[in-house]
Amino acid sequence: MQKVVIAPDSFKGCLSSAEVAARVARGVRSVLPECRLSCVAVADGGEGTVDALVSTLGGIKVEVDVAGPLMAPVKAVYGVSADGRTAIMEMASASGLPLVPDTLRNPMKTTTYGTGQMIMHAIRSGCRKVLIGIGGSATNDGGLGMLHALGFRFFDCAGGEIAPGCGADLSRVERIDSADVPPEVRATEFVVACDVTNPLCGPGGAAHVFARQKGADTAMIEQLDAGMRHFASVIELSGLTSVADMPGAGAAGGLGGAFVAFLGAELKAGIDMVLDAAKFDTVLADADLVITGEGRLDGQTAMGKAPQGVLRRAQRCGVPVVAIGGAVQDARALNEAGFAAVFSVQQGPVTLSDAMKPEVASANISRTVAQIIRLFNH
């Protein structure tokens, strides 16, 4: 065996994807010290995406003060690639649901303004490509807040400006003005990790499917959906891309649609955004084996999660894929999905708290991978 590609997701609550990759590499080296290794930390576009891509792309993290979902100040963190041209973000860092106390959750009032501030900070720092995951939002503002921070202006029927924009404002928008959008914003490429296919409005839209978990009651949901439908019509009448029925437009309370209509963004599955940024197809060249994994391997793994995305790319190149996990459930379904083999890293009966100790998981991963390599190199 000449080359092994290592591409795990994090073991959530225990080890980051980069840390898992390092432990896998140690296991391979213990058996094949001369084997070529390519380590790619992966994520599915949600939590951990910034850490994974910063590790893979050799970048840095940047902290910036922005407005949170209710306009209270928060510190958001995003990544910048080593060449300073690509920003890696999770919108939840600025506008995520955990930033709002349970008793204050109300998508009529929350805004994505802080996400726009985070993006603007990156653009003003020289980034001309933004990779952003939009899961975990506290918002249902159709992107009004983000767009306002990027220079777009929205006006009501009396000519009054709507700023910064929240869910309750969607029904008030009558005119869009983009004259103040800086040229560097227009020159920036946006790639959005979006793993839902919900349209902007309607029974399967942003409000009806996601708003209740963000604090909305039934009356609010109806009002938000009507507002989103109105905003979609204003977008279309303004000559922008129609996104009302676009799959994924309803992600993050309509933020997916805003990215497409106003910023020409490309919506991608989260794992595909990460793998493309890491040039994973090139990394696979001449590989003999791929080792991936996540904290728990089960039926959900084969339904679009990070290891499945790794598997799909490797299958195109005819490279076998082995998956490791802290726990394995339904191995047969994982084998039928295409994984050559799946392994739990646990060495014996153990409590969950002990299994999730980083030092325990690290040793277990390396020992398990060493045995996998012995088998495949036999």
C-alpha positions in Angstrom: 0.0 0.0 0.0 1.6 3.2 -1.2 -0.9 6.0 -0.4 -3.7 6.4 2.1 -6.1 9.4 2.1 -7.4 10.3 5.6 -10.6 12.3 5.6 -12.7 12.1 8.8 -15.3 14.3 10.2 -15.0 15.3 13.9 -15.9 13.0 16.8 -18.3 15.7 18.1 -17.7 16.6 21.7 -14.4 14.8 21.7 -12.0 15.4 18.9 -12.0 17.8 15.9 -11.7 16.4 12.4 -8.1 17.5 12.3 -7.3 15.8 15.6 -9.0 12.6 14.4 -7.0 12.7 11.1 -3.8 13.0 13.1 -4.6 10.0 15.2 -5.5 8.0 12.1 -2.2 9.0 10.6 -0.4 7.8 13.7 -2.1 4.4 13.3 -1.1 4.1 9.6 2.5 5.1 10.3 2.8 2.5 13.1 2.4 -0.2 10.5 3.6 1.5 7.2 6.1 4.2 8.2 6.9 4.9 4.5 3.3 5.2 3.3 2.3 8.5 1.7 -0.5 10.1 3.6 -2.9 12.9 2.6 -4.9 14.3 5.5 -8.1 16.3 4.8 -10.2 17.4 7.7 -13.8 17.4 6.6 -17.2 18.6 7.8 -20.7 18.8 6.4 -21.0 22.6 6.3 -22.3 23.0 9.8 -20.5 23.2 13.1 -16.8 22.4 12.6 -16.6 23.6 9.0 -14.4 26.6 9.9 -12.0 24.4 11.9 -11.9 21.7 9.2 -11.2 24.0 6.3 -8.7 26.2 8.2 -6.8 23.1 9.1 -6.9 21.7 5.5 -6.2 25.0 3.8 -3.5 26.1 6.3 -5.4 29.3 7.2 -6.0 31.4 10.3 -9.0 32.3 12.4 -10.3 35.9 12.7 -12.5 37.2 15.5 -14.7 40.1 14.8 -17.3 42.1 16.9 -20.7 41.9 15.2 -24.4 42.3 16.1 -26.1 39.1 17.2 -29.6 38.0 16.2 -31.2 40.5 18.5 -28.6 43.2 17.8 -26.7 42.7 21.1 -22.9 42.5 20.4 -21.3 39.1 20.0 -17.9 37.9 18.9 -18.0 35.9 15.7 -15.1 33.8 14.4 -14.4 33.0 10.8 -11.5 31.5 8.9 -9.2 32.9 6.2 -7.2 30.7 3.8 -3.4 30.9 3.8 -3.4 33.2 0.7 -5.9 35.6 2.3 -8.4 35.4 -0.5 -11.0 32.9 0.8 -13.1 33.4 3.9 -14.6 30.3 5.6 -17.7 31.0 7.7 -20.6 29.5 9.7 -23.5 32.0 9.8 -24.4 30.5 13.2 -21.3 32.2 14.6 -23.0 35.6 14.1 -26.7 34.7 13.8 -27.1 31.3 15.3 -30.0 30.1 17.6 -27.7 29.4 20.6 -26.9 33.1 20.7 -30.5 33.8 21.7 -31.8 32.9 25.2 -34.7 30.5 25.2 -37.1 33.1 26.6 -36.2 35.6 23.9 -36.4 33.5 20.8 -38.7 35.1 18.3 -38.0 35.0 14.5 -40.2 38.1 14.0 -37.4 40.1 15.7 -34.2 38.3 14.9 -31.9 39.5 12.1 -28.9 38.3 10.0 -27.3 41.7 10.1 -24.3 40.3 12.1 -23.7 37.7 9.3 -23.5 40.5 6.8 -21.1 42.4 9.1 -18.9 39.3 9.3 -18.9 38.9 5.5 -18.1 42.6 5.0 -15.2 42.4 7.4 -13.7 39.6 5.3 -14.3 41.4 2.1 -12.7 44.6 3.4 -9.7 42.5 4.5 -9.2 41.3 0.9 -11.2 38.1 0.6 -12.9 37.7 -2.7 -14.4 34.3 -2.1 -16.7 33.3 0.7 -17.5 29.8 1.7 -20.4 29.8 4.2 -22.5 27.2 6.0 -25.9 28.5 6.9 -27.2 25.9 9.3 -28.3 26.6 12.9 -29.9 30.1 12.3 -32.0 32.0 14.8 -33.5 34.0 11.9 -36.4 34.1 9.4 -35.6 37.5 7.9 -35.1 36.5 4.2 -31.6 37.8 4.5 -32.7 41.4 4.9 -30.3 42.0 7.7 -27.3 40.5 6.0 -28.1 42.3 2.8 -28.4 45.7 4.6 -24.9 45.2 6.1 -23.6 44.6 2.5 -25.0 47.8 1.2 -28.4 46.9 -0.1 -31.3 49.2 1.0 -34.9 48.4 1.4 -37.8 50.8 1.6 -41.5 50.7 2.6 -44.5 52.1 0.7 -44.0 55.5 2.3 -40.3 55.6 1.2 -39.0 55.0 4.7 -35.9 52.8 5.0 -36.2 49.4 6.6 -33.1 48.8 8.7 -31.5 46.6 9.6 -34.3 44.2 8.8 -36.0 41.3 10.6 -38.7 38.8 10.1 -41.5 41.3 10.8 -40.2 43.6 8.1 -40.6 41.2 5.2 -44.1 42.3 4.5 -43.1 46.0 4.5 -40.6 45.9 1.7 -41.7 47.6 -1.5 -38.5 48.8 -3.1 -34.9 47.5 -3.3 -32.0 49.9 -4.0 -28.5 48.4 -4.7 -26.7 51.7 -5.6 -24.7 51.6 -2.4 -23.4 48.1 -2.7 -19.6 48.3 -2.8 -17.9 47.0 -6.0 -15.8 44.6 -3.9 -19.0 42.9 -2.7 -20.1 42.5 -6.3 -16.6 41.1 -7.2 -16.9 38.4 -4.5 -17.8 34.8 -5.2 -20.2 33.1 -2.7 -20.5 29.4 -2.2 -23.2 28.4 0.3 -23.4 25.1 2.1 -27.0 24.2 2.0 -28.3 20.7 2.9 -32.0 21.4 2.8 -34.2 21.7 -0.3 -37.1 23.8 1.2 -38.4 26.6 -0.9 -38.7 30.1 0.3 -42.4 30.0 1.2 -45.5 27.8 1.3 -46.2 24.6 3.4 -42.6 23.4 2.9 -41.0 26.8 3.2 -38.8 28.5 5.7 -41.5 29.6 8.1 -43.7 26.6 8.2 -40.8 24.1 8.5 -38.2 25.9 10.6 -39.7 28.9 12.4 -41.4 27.1 15.3 -38.0 25.8 16.6 -36.8 29.4 16.5 -39.6 30.5 18.8 -42.5 31.2 16.5 -46.1 30.4 17.4 -48.7 29.5 14.8 -49.8 33.1 14.2 -46.2 34.2 13.7 -45.6 31.4 11.2 -48.5 32.5 9.1 -47.3 36.1 9.2 -43.7 35.2 8.4 -44.8 33.0 5.5 -47.0 35.8 4.1 -44.1 38.2 4.5 -41.7 35.8 2.7 -44.1 35.4 -0.1 -44.4 39.2 -0.4 -40.6 39.6 -0.3 -40.2 37.0 -3.1 -42.6 38.9 -5.3 -40.7 42.1 -4.8 -37.5 40.4 -5.6 -39.0 39.1 -8.9 -40.5 42.4 -9.8 -37.1 44.0 -9.2 -35.6 41.9 -12.0 -33.6 39.7 -9.7 -33.5 35.9 -9.9 -36.8 34.4 -8.8 -36.2 32.3 -5.8 -39.7 31.6 -4.3 -39.8 28.0 -5.4 -36.0 27.4 -5.6 -34.9 24.3 -3.7 -32.8 25.5 -0.8 -34.0 29.1 -0.9 -35.8 28.6 2.4 -32.6 27.5 4.3 -31.7 29.6 7.3 -35.0 31.5 7.2 -34.7 32.5 3.6 -30.9 33.3 3.7 -30.3 30.7 1.0 -32.6 32.6 -1.4 -31.0 35.9 -0.5 -27.6 34.7 -1.4 -28.7 33.5 -4.8 -31.0 36.4 -5.8 -28.8 39.2 -4.6 -25.2 37.8 -4.6 -25.3 35.2 -7.4 -24.3 32.5 -4.9 -24.0 28.8 -5.7 -25.8 26.5 -3.3 -24.0 23.2 -2.6 -24.3 20.3 -0.3 -22.1 21.1 2.7 -19.7 18.2 2.3 -19.3 19.0 -1.4 -18.4 22.6 -0.6 -15.8 21.4 1.8 -14.3 18.7 -0.5 -14.2 21.0 -3.4 -12.4 23.7 -1.4 -9.9 21.0 -0.3 -9.5 19.8 -4.0 -10.3 16.4 -2.8 -10.7 14.8 -6.2 -7.0 15.7 -6.9 -6.0 14.4 -3.5 -7.5 11.0 -4.4 -5.2 10.5 -7.3 -3.2 7.3 -6.9 -4.8 6.5 -3.5 -5.0 2.9 -2.4 -7.4 3.4 0.5 -9.5 6.1 2.1 -10.2 6.2 5.8 -13.1 8.4 6.9 -15.3 8.4 10.0 -17.4 10.3 12.5 -18.4 9.9 16.2 -21.3 7.6 15.4 -21.8 5.5 12.3 -25.4 4.5 11.6 -28.1 4.7 9.0 -27.9 8.5 8.9 -24.3 8.3 7.8 -25.3 6.9 4.5 -27.9 9.7 3.9 -25.7 12.7 3.0 -23.4 13.1 6.0 -19.7 13.8 5.6 -18.4 10.2 5.4 -21.0 9.5 2.7 -19.7 12.5 0.7 -16.2 11.2 1.0 -17.4 7.7 -0.1 -19.1 9.1 -3.2 -16.0 10.9 -4.4 -13.8 7.9 -3.7 -16.1 5.6 -5.6 -15.8 7.7 -8.7 -12.0 6.9 -8.6 -12.4 3.3 -7.6 -10.8 3.7 -4.2 -12.1 1.6 -1.3 -13.3 3.4 1.7 -13.2 2.3 5.4 -15.1 4.1 8.0 -14.4 4.3 11.7 -16.6 5.6 14.5 -17.0 5.7 18.3 -20.0 3.5 17.8 -21.4 1.6 14.8 -25.0 0.8 14.3 -26.5 -1.0 11.2 -23.2 -2.0 9.6 -25.0 -3.9 6.9 -26.7 -0.7 5.6 -23.3 1.0 5.6 -21.8 -1.8 3.6 -24.7 -1.7 1.2 -24.1 2.0 0.8 -20.6 1.2 -0.4 -18.2 1.3 2.6 -15.7 -1.5 2.2 -15.8 -2.0 6.0 -16.8 -0.2 9.1 -15.2 -0.4 12.5 -16.0 0.8 16.0 -12.8 2.1 17.7 -13.9 0.9 21.2 -11.7 -1.8 22.7 -14.3 -3.1 25.1 -17.2 -2.2 27.4 -16.9 1.4 28.5 -19.1 4.3 29.7 -19.9 7.0 27.2 -18.1 9.6 29.3 -14.9 7.5 29.4 -15.2 6.8 25.6 -15.4 10.5 24.9 -12.3 11.4 26.8 -9.9 12.8 24.1 -6.9 10.7 25.3 -9.0 7.5 25.3 -10.5 8.2 21.9 -7.1 9.1 20.5 -5.5 5.9 21.6 -8.5 3.8 20.4 -8.4 5.4 16.9 -4.7 4.8 16.4 -4.9 1.1 17.6 -8.0 0.4 15.4 -6.5 2.0 12.3 -3.2 0.0 12.8 -5.3 -3.2 12.6 -7.2 -2.0 9.6 -3.9 -1.3 7.8 -2.6 -4.7 8.7 -5.6 -6.3 7.1 -5.7 -4.2 3.9 -1.9 -4.5 3.5 -1.9 -8.3 3.9 
